[in-house]
Amino acid sequence: MALTLQVLTPEKTLFEGQVVSVHIPGSNGPFEVLKDHAPIVASLTNPGNLRFKTVDGQGVEYSLLGGVVEVLANKIILLSPGLKQD
């Protein structure tokens, strides 16, 4: 079984789908979420790099401008005000 991940900004949904792992840039330090992770709500660093692996093995990375994340019952909802522009 995989995790469901939603990555949302005010403008659009950046990603919605099944993943096997997520590396989250928490404001108190980065952490990884795998299947059956304990429930958590955390703030994100600004900027911070979100990395995750999809069920088909594809690695994806976004540079986010902070935000919050909720993990509950194998579902991750990440809200960010936007992407870092290089």
N, C-alpha and C positions, 0 to 999 in steps of 0.2 A: 504494500500500500504506500502511496506517495502523499505528499503534502499538497494542499491547494494554496497558491500564492496569488495575491492581488497587489499590484503596485500602482498606486493612484496619485495623480496630481490634480490640481483644480482644472487644468486644461484637458486632460485625457487619461485614459487607462494605459499605462506603459506596458504592463504585462498582466495576464490572467491565465493561469494554467497549473499543471501538475509539475512538481519539482521533487527532488530527492534530498537536497540540502540547500540551506540559505545561510550565508555569512552576513551578519547584520552589524553596521557600524554604530553600536550603542554609545550614548554620551558618557557612560561609565566604563567604556571599553567594548571592543568588538566581541561578538558571540556567535555561535553557530546553532541553527535550529535543524533538528532531524525529526523523523517520525516519532510521535508520542512525547514530544517536548512538554515540559510543565507549562501551564498557562503563565503568560507574562505580558505586561504592558511596559514599553520602554521608549525613551526619547532617543533621537538619532543625532550624531555629530553633524556639524555644518562646516564645510562639506564632508561627506562621507561616501565611501564606496560600498555599494550593495553588490554582492556576488551570489549567484545561485546556479545550480545545475539542474537542467530539465530531466525528465524521465528518459528521454532519448539520448542523454549524455552531453548535450550542448551546454557549454558554459556561457553565462550572460553576466554583464557588469554594467551598472549605472552609477554615475557620480551624482549624488543627491544633495540638495540644500537643506539638510536636517529633516525633521518630521517626527512621526511617532509610528510605532509598530505594536500590533496586538497579535499574540499567538494563543489560540484556543482550539482544542479538539482537532488538531492536525490541519488547521486553517490559519494562514498568516495574512493579515491585512496591514499593508504599509502605506501610510499617507505622508506625502512630502509636498512642500510648496513648489518644487520644481527641480530641474536638472541644472547642474553646474555647467556653465558655458566656458569652454577653453579658448 
